[in-house]
Amino acid sequence: MQIFFNGILLQASLILTLGAQNLFLMDVGIKKNNHFLAAAICALCDVLLIFFGIFSVSGFIATSPYFKVII
């Protein structure tokens, strides 16, 4: 149960932090200058980065026997 609560706290700390992208979107949203376009572009970039991160790492692990041993 302790591991579960540690995971929840870690996840909450990652979501609640204000990064550069979040501050940029807040600034654009307050000024109401193309806020939907900015949010859509940021969301698309996030999805693409997550997609490439997942499949690149899994592909690298699948092709590299030495990396499997290290992991």
Buried (B, 14 or more C-beta within 10 A) or exposed (E): EEEEEEEEEEEEEEEEEEEEEEEEBEEBEEEEEEBEEBEEEBEEEEEEEEEEEEEEEEEEEEEEEEEEEEE
